[in-house]
């Protein structure tokens, strides 16, 4: 009986232990775009990994714009507009809110996480009430980081290039738009009531109307500020 026990132990050591030691580890993608490249196509919550080994749950959009993937970096409801992270804290500042539990009404990633995602992204965009409308290109703006880096930009009404913008049906393609962003003063936004730069968004605007952020002066005709439950999102992403 003792010899049989020894034999079984030796078999376990030879076959089972090495298998357990050599069992391959699962590599966690580093962005939503990485998931898309691996064939994932269903919107939802996914874990991504950072260089320091830390993992984080984020929301990924794979379907709204064919051939692209987007990571949600910030979202808030109009009723939470006075929270500093969505009002006075610029994107170059660190102002995380519920960063481990992505949601539509009050969420912002830390600066370090945004920076890591930006390195893997070519584009940024802002949407209004994405959870209800997805992307139908109304009340929407998209740009390239190499042409306008919103994560580092600071300025007051300077003309910046975007690929596409639509505010209340006023459309601009590959045009310049005035943007504002200042540390401890106001989050990134534009003012569609101004006839400044190339884009013209004044039709239907209210005086000093703020769009895609800050939201000091609002217009109910703009989806992001149509009511207390209306939401604004910022995303980082890219194309296959």
Steps between C-alpha positions, in 0.01 A plus 500: 500500500785733585669440164175578316478830684855584397419417137193724504700786650766463230235498224349819644842668513586400143174582323271720708739746664682602180164552328388731780825692488497537121132591473490805271391831650221700339613836363259785577463755214626851565213691338161460335677516163706199604178310569367596156819373337442171684156472346280632784204696361244528782476827691538474875731495800847349458821472701810666358858477626761772546879472484532491879282187508194680633165409346191715470143452381398739220209538262577416135302604193571289191186555293410868468763577236601204281864396518574689819505444876450759772582503871278715722720734706235731643121530522266713708135600523400864480371478859864431603644782291615699807726217617854647454613207280245604236503875550824657621758220458674499160605172338871565578402489870443189710136481612382138510141418592371141536792394281462133592127491422435644152152646462316768304408747774818571700830351380849619412828310469820617672747701295753214491243258355390752238864555402558126459190463284593803291830336405297221337245733339497711188167675556280654768130576487215642707144368490169599656281246681680211332313250716177604323606611150831328432668692218273647234742791446267760652645705787835329454863599446806294402864594452852361462744525788783597265297801383336597828613333823216567742690329783765775512324799343459821697357809337215745467306504175790386283418337165563125502452249219242220523401231250128542553264702715123523526322731745121516467530392136769756410766284335868557435751270326877539549446843646636717779297562814562732799578308819555599860675312781673634811636338815279551806261706287319302230496165327546473124206646304402714205253790461277450196349849521821662376575567135867419549740266320366309197209317662158666512267367768300811586169390348277413794759596762448698818745773599831359633374141466745240631528167318672168584612609846499763776133583425476836673246622244278223365253447215223236531519452122850352540485132603770520765303770686141412409410419863642386836539139381674589173860379494832600343781256418864520400667202332849404379531255211621405157442306181616163371 
